[in-house]
Structure formats: structure tokens, C-alpha cells
Amino acid sequence: MHKFLRAIGFSELTNRNEAKKLLTDIITQSTNRAYTNNSEDVIIAEFSSDFADNIGLAVCGEFDSEDKFIYEYYYPYMRGSSISTSEDVSVERHAIHESYAGVCDDIRVGVSLIFYLQNMITYVRFKNAGKLPVRGTTLTLSGLSVEGSILLPINKNDNDRRRINRVNMNRSNLIAAARQGDEDAIESLTLEDMDTYTTISKRIHSEDVFSLVDTFFMPYGVECDQYSILGEILEYRLVHNKISGEGVYQMLIDINDLKFDICINEKDLLGEPDVARRFKGIVWVQGFINFPEE
């Protein structure tokens, strides 16, 4: 069973026969279908159905020589609502299945952001047509979580927010310059990190770490597309899975000006979400590449 099924409201789905029936229903009664040929001239397909706004299950596989669909794998998904970044994206195929991982270097995050590609059919279509790389794409990120909690916000006034925005913009400019080989920028970033480390080392003895750290985005575990995050809640709502009836929270999160949507089962969230509060949890990051011709 997929670990993140509970994130979209299927926490009670533990029987494989019930799961098989659900997947069969998706294949036969799907609301969205996509097809294309892969590099081996085999027709690959993805069938998906939504069980609440923006969340659902996708079943992927291929058609054999007799036009019979052969199921290979499935995954739960959440569709993001906003553009997260316009940085270039690299895509690589997973070894075991016709599925793909994307990599995006966004300077606001500070790490190479690796995500599970949602619209792999479109990507394969562009790849086989020889249209890659495509310029002018954007990326919509989303995340599924099975473990999270709500933290109170850090008290900030308008002057604090403006100062933080200036600092973040200056740091982004320095990182961009450092990538181009600017030695002065590299030195400035090194000194800045040393000052930050010294300041936190002194304050951590008398203050809670989450009053010092506003947001973060860090790799988690050994799976490259899972992250530990802390971000400010910009929007939230509670939806219900139309099959199981379970409640699922959907939240728009801001992490250092990087915005993306996450969903988590109501049972797995500790605390009450609200705008300006912060979400802390483990997420499986997914991404949808917005190609210009879509």
C-alpha cells in the first residue's frame, strides 16, 4: 500500500482487495485520461480521478499488443494552485517504472529541490517530439504529508517584514552572483553564515529554536523527494474525500517566498491551522511542469 494514501483521505484503506477494486474503478471510470508513445513505441497511459478538490489517485501503465491495459503503479496526488518557481527544471526517469523525477535549483530554498513529476505523459510527448529543452516553463509544486503540526507565528510588524524581505532579496542576489563565480559574493555569504551561526549559538540557550527559525526546507530521510519543512500558512481549507468521508486539510504554504500547496489528513495534523500560523511536517514533494503549449 502506498504510504501517502492516507494524506488524501484513505487512512482506513489497508486491504489490498479493496485497493485493487478502487484502482479498477479509476481505470474504468476515470475523469482524466492521457496517452502517448514512449521511446520503445509502446503506448503508455495514465488514468486519474479526483476524490475532492485537487486531490486524487492516478493509475499508470501501458497497453500491450492486444490493446489491453497493463497496470504498473499508482500514486496519490495533489494539484497545486499557484506557480512556485520559474527556474529551469531537469527531468530524469526512474529506474523501475515509466515515472520521472524533476530537479530544480531555486536559490530561495538553498538546496536542489527534487520532486515527483505529475504530468509525465506530457513530458514524454515533448521528449519524443524532440522539443526538449522547452524554454519559458514554470513549475507548480505541491506536497503530501502524513505527519505534521501547527506552530504559532513569530510576532512581526510591518517594519520587520520589510527588513526580512530586503535581507532575503540581498541574499538571493549574492547567491546568484556566487553561482557566476563572483568571489566577493562568495566571501560575503560565508561571513554572513558565520555571523548567523554565532548569533543562533548565543540565543539558543535562552530561546526556543522555532522562535529563531521562521521557516526551513530540508531533505528528509533517504528518499530524495521527501523534505522536512516549516512554512507560514497563507490559506487553508478542510475538504472531505467523497469515497471515505475523511477530512483533509489543504494549505498554501510560504517558505522564504516559495509558495506551494500541501495536503494532510485531519487525523495526522496536530493543532488547528489558521492564516499566519506555521505548518511543520514531513512532505512528499510533487511537481507539475507548466509547458507553454498546455
C-alpha positions as CSV (number, residue, x, y, z in Angstrom):
1,M,0.0,0.0,0.0
2,H,1.2,3.5,-0.8
3,K,2.3,5.3,2.3
4,F,0.8,8.6,1.3
5,L,-2.7,7.2,0.5
6,R,-3.8,8.5,4.0
7,A,-2.8,12.0,3.0
8,I,-5.7,12.2,0.5
9,G,-8.2,10.6,2.9
10,F,-7.7,6.8,2.6
11,S,-6.2,6.1,6.1
12,E,-8.6,3.1,6.5
13,L,-7.7,1.6,3.2
14,T,-5.4,-1.3,4.3
15,N,-7.0,-4.2,2.5
16,R,-5.3,-5.0,-0.9
17,N,-8.5,-6.3,-2.4
18,E,-10.3,-3.0,-1.6
19,A,-7.4,-1.1,-3.1
20,K,-7.5,-3.3,-6.2
21,K,-11.2,-2.5,-6.6
22,L,-10.6,1.2,-6.2
23,L,-7.8,1.2,-8.8
24,T,-10.1,-0.8,-11.2
25,D,-12.8,1.8,-10.8
26,I,-10.4,4.6,-11.6
27,I,-9.3,2.8,-14.8
28,T,-12.8,2.2,-16.0
29,Q,-14.4,5.4,-14.8
30,S,-11.6,7.9,-14.7
31,T,-12.3,11.6,-15.1
32,N,-8.9,12.3,-16.7
33,R,-7.0,10.1,-19.3
34,A,-3.7,10.7,-21.0
35,Y,-1.9,8.6,-23.6
36,T,1.4,8.8,-25.6
37,N,4.1,6.6,-27.0
38,N,7.4,6.1,-25.2
39,S,10.8,5.7,-26.7
40,E,10.1,2.0,-27.3
41,D,7.0,2.9,-29.3
42,V,4.8,1.4,-26.5
43,I,1.6,3.2,-25.7
44,I,1.7,4.4,-22.0
45,A,-1.3,5.7,-20.2
46,E,-2.4,7.5,-17.1
47,F,-5.9,7.3,-15.6
48,S,-6.8,9.6,-12.7
49,S,-9.8,10.5,-10.6
50,D,-10.3,13.3,-8.1
51,F,-11.9,12.4,-4.7
52,A,-12.0,16.0,-3.5
53,D,-10.9,19.4,-5.0
54,N,-7.4,19.0,-6.3
55,I,-6.6,15.6,-4.7
56,G,-7.0,12.1,-6.2
57,L,-5.3,8.9,-7.4
58,A,-3.5,8.3,-10.7
59,V,-3.0,4.8,-12.2
60,C,-0.2,4.4,-14.7
61,G,0.7,1.5,-17.1
62,E,0.9,0.6,-20.8
63,F,-1.1,-1.2,-23.5
64,D,0.1,-4.5,-24.9
65,S,-0.1,-5.7,-28.5
66,E,-3.8,-6.7,-28.0
67,D,-4.7,-3.2,-26.7
68,K,-5.1,-4.5,-23.2
69,F,-4.1,-2.1,-20.4
70,I,-1.4,-3.5,-18.1
71,Y,-1.3,-1.7,-14.7
72,E,2.2,-0.9,-13.4
73,Y,1.9,1.5,-10.5
74,Y,-0.3,4.2,-8.9
75,Y,0.3,7.3,-6.8
76,P,-1.9,9.8,-4.8
77,Y,-1.5,13.4,-5.9
78,M,-2.5,16.9,-5.1
79,R,-2.6,19.6,-7.8
80,G,-1.0,22.9,-6.8
81,S,-2.9,26.1,-7.2
82,S,-0.1,28.6,-8.0
83,I,3.2,28.9,-9.8
84,S,6.0,28.1,-7.4
85,T,9.1,29.0,-9.5
86,S,10.2,29.9,-13.0
87,E,13.7,28.3,-12.7
88,D,14.8,25.7,-15.2
89,V,13.9,22.1,-14.4
90,S,15.8,18.9,-15.3
91,V,14.0,15.6,-15.5
92,E,15.2,12.1,-15.2
93,R,13.4,8.7,-15.5
94,H,13.1,6.4,-12.5
95,A,14.8,3.0,-13.0
96,I,11.9,0.7,-12.2
97,H,8.9,2.4,-13.8
98,E,8.0,4.8,-16.5
99,S,7.9,7.6,-13.9
100,Y,10.1,10.7,-13.6
101,A,11.8,12.9,-11.0
102,G,12.4,16.6,-11.6
103,V,15.2,18.7,-10.2
104,C,15.0,22.5,-9.8
105,D,17.7,24.8,-8.3
106,D,15.8,27.6,-6.7
107,I,18.0,30.0,-4.7
108,R,15.2,30.7,-2.3
109,V,15.3,27.1,-1.0
110,G,19.1,26.7,-0.7
111,V,19.1,23.1,-1.9
112,S,18.5,21.3,-5.2
113,L,14.7,20.7,-5.0
114,I,13.8,17.2,-6.2
115,F,10.2,16.3,-6.9
116,Y,8.0,13.6,-8.3
117,L,6.7,14.6,-11.8
118,Q,2.9,14.6,-12.1
119,N,2.4,15.3,-15.8
120,M,4.9,12.7,-17.1
121,I,2.7,11.9,-20.2
122,T,3.1,15.5,-21.4
123,Y,6.8,15.4,-20.7
124,V,7.3,12.1,-22.6
125,R,5.3,13.6,-25.5
126,F,7.6,16.6,-25.7
127,K,10.6,14.4,-25.4
128,N,9.6,12.0,-28.2
129,A,8.8,15.0,-30.4
130,G,12.3,16.4,-29.9
131,K,11.0,19.6,-28.4
132,L,13.2,19.5,-25.3
133,P,14.5,21.6,-23.7
134,V,11.5,23.8,-23.6
135,R,12.1,27.4,-22.6
136,G,9.6,29.5,-20.7
137,T,8.2,26.7,-18.5
138,T,7.1,27.3,-14.9
139,L,6.7,24.8,-12.1
140,T,3.8,24.3,-9.7
141,L,4.8,22.4,-6.6
142,S,2.6,20.5,-4.1
143,G,3.2,18.1,-1.2
144,L,1.5,15.3,0.6
145,S,2.1,14.8,4.3
146,V,1.3,12.1,6.8
147,E,2.9,13.8,9.8
148,G,2.5,17.5,10.7
149,S,1.9,20.0,13.4
150,I,0.8,23.6,13.7
151,L,3.1,26.2,15.4
152,L,2.3,29.7,16.5
153,P,3.7,32.5,14.3
154,I,6.7,34.7,15.2
155,N,5.5,38.2,16.1
156,K,6.5,40.5,13.2
157,N,5.4,44.0,12.4
158,D,5.4,45.7,9.0
159,N,9.0,47.1,9.6
160,D,10.2,43.5,10.4
161,R,8.6,42.1,7.3
162,R,10.2,44.8,5.1
163,R,13.6,44.2,6.7
164,I,13.2,40.4,6.1
165,N,12.3,41.0,2.5
166,R,15.3,43.2,2.0
167,V,17.6,40.6,3.6
168,N,16.2,37.8,1.5
169,M,16.4,39.8,-1.7
170,N,20.1,40.7,-0.9
171,R,20.9,37.1,-0.1
172,S,19.3,35.9,-3.3
173,N,21.3,38.4,-5.3
174,L,24.5,37.2,-3.6
175,I,23.8,33.6,-4.3
176,A,23.1,34.3,-7.9
177,A,26.4,36.2,-8.2
178,A,28.2,33.4,-6.4
179,R,26.9,30.9,-8.9
180,Q,28.6,33.0,-11.6
181,G,31.9,32.8,-9.8
182,D,31.9,36.2,-8.0
183,E,34.5,35.8,-5.3
184,D,33.2,38.9,-3.3
185,A,29.7,37.4,-3.2
186,I,31.1,34.0,-2.0
187,E,33.0,35.7,0.7
188,S,30.0,37.8,1.8
189,L,27.8,34.7,2.0
190,T,30.5,32.9,4.1
191,L,30.8,35.8,6.5
192,E,27.0,36.1,6.7
193,D,26.6,32.3,7.5
194,M,29.3,32.6,10.2
195,D,27.5,35.6,11.8
196,T,24.2,33.7,11.7
197,Y,25.8,30.7,13.4
198,T,27.3,32.8,16.1
199,T,24.1,34.7,16.8
200,I,22.0,31.5,17.0
201,S,24.6,29.7,19.2
202,K,24.2,32.5,21.7
203,R,20.4,32.9,21.6
204,I,19.6,29.1,21.6
205,H,20.5,28.9,25.3
206,S,17.6,31.1,26.3
207,E,15.2,30.9,23.4
208,D,13.2,28.2,21.6
209,V,14.7,27.2,18.2
210,F,11.3,27.8,16.5
211,S,11.3,31.4,17.7
212,L,14.7,31.9,16.0
213,V,14.0,29.9,12.8
214,D,11.0,31.3,10.9
215,T,10.9,28.8,8.0
216,F,13.1,25.9,6.6
217,F,13.2,23.4,3.8
218,M,15.5,20.4,4.4
219,P,15.9,17.0,2.8
220,Y,14.4,14.2,5.0
221,G,15.5,10.6,5.1
222,V,17.0,8.6,2.2
223,E,14.2,9.3,-0.3
224,C,15.3,12.3,-2.4
225,D,11.9,13.8,-2.9
226,Q,10.8,13.9,0.8
227,Y,11.5,17.0,2.9
228,S,11.1,18.4,6.4
229,I,9.5,21.8,6.1
230,L,8.4,24.7,8.2
231,G,6.4,27.4,6.5
232,E,3.8,30.1,7.0
233,I,0.2,29.3,6.2
234,L,-1.3,31.8,3.7
235,E,-4.6,29.9,3.0
236,Y,-6.2,26.8,4.3
237,R,-9.5,24.8,4.0
238,L,-10.9,21.5,5.0
239,V,-12.3,19.2,2.3
240,H,-13.7,15.7,2.5
241,N,-12.8,12.6,0.5
242,K,-16.1,11.7,-1.3
243,I,-15.3,7.9,-1.0
244,S,-14.1,7.6,2.6
245,G,-15.6,10.8,4.0
246,E,-12.3,11.6,5.8
247,G,-11.4,15.2,6.3
248,V,-8.2,16.5,4.5
249,Y,-6.6,19.9,5.2
250,Q,-5.3,21.8,2.2
251,M,-2.9,24.6,2.9
252,L,-1.0,27.1,0.8
253,I,2.5,27.4,2.4
254,D,5.1,30.2,2.1
255,I,8.7,29.1,2.7
256,N,11.1,32.0,2.1
257,D,8.8,33.3,-0.6
258,L,8.5,29.9,-2.2
259,K,4.8,29.1,-2.3
260,F,3.2,25.6,-2.7
261,D,0.2,23.6,-1.6
262,I,0.2,20.7,0.8
263,C,-2.5,18.4,2.0
264,I,-2.6,16.3,5.2
265,N,-5.3,14.0,6.7
266,E,-7.1,15.7,9.5
267,K,-6.1,12.8,11.8
268,D,-2.4,13.3,11.2
269,L,-2.3,17.1,11.9
270,L,-1.6,18.2,15.5
271,G,-3.1,21.6,16.2
272,E,-5.5,23.9,14.5
273,P,-4.4,25.6,11.2
274,D,-5.0,29.3,10.7
275,V,-3.7,32.0,8.5
276,A,-0.2,33.3,9.7
277,R,0.4,30.2,11.8
278,R,3.1,27.9,10.7
279,F,3.0,24.3,9.4
280,K,5.8,21.9,10.4
281,G,5.9,18.4,8.9
282,I,7.3,15.9,6.5
283,V,6.1,16.1,2.9
284,W,6.5,14.2,-0.3
285,V,7.0,16.9,-2.9
286,Q,5.4,16.6,-6.3
287,G,5.6,19.0,-9.3
288,F,3.7,19.9,-12.4
289,I,5.7,21.5,-15.2
290,N,3.6,24.1,-17.0
291,F,4.6,23.8,-20.6
292,P,3.9,26.8,-22.8
293,E,1.7,24.8,-25.2
294,E,-0.5,23.4,-22.5
